[in-house]
Amino acid sequence: MTGGGGSLYNPPLQVVEVRGTRRGDAERGPAVYVNADEAGLRLLVDGELVRVQGPRRTELAVVHVDGRLPRGQAVVRDVAGLVVTEIVRISKLDTDRPPARRHLA
């Protein structure tokens, strides 16, 4: 499924829980949890590095598939600047394309 410009279909997700970890926790670092349908829409697999775009910033995180979450919802862990009820988009990293060049005027 593609949209304009060849991008994947990427509906927004609502953050329903924000988790923070502490030093010494077994699992730490930026992560986003979604159900299998949401991951499948974006062609994502469990453990893949993704881009999480929130209203104030974009961050890289590992995606985890969680069958307990309903469609349209996401749980984030250690992703700065997000709060419950905010809308995010998660997307595959485009590693096949070189970085865009910026022209200085």
Helices and strands as residue ranges (DSSP letters): G 4-6, E 13-19, E 31-34, H 36-41, E 49-53, E 58-65, E 73-77, E 87-92
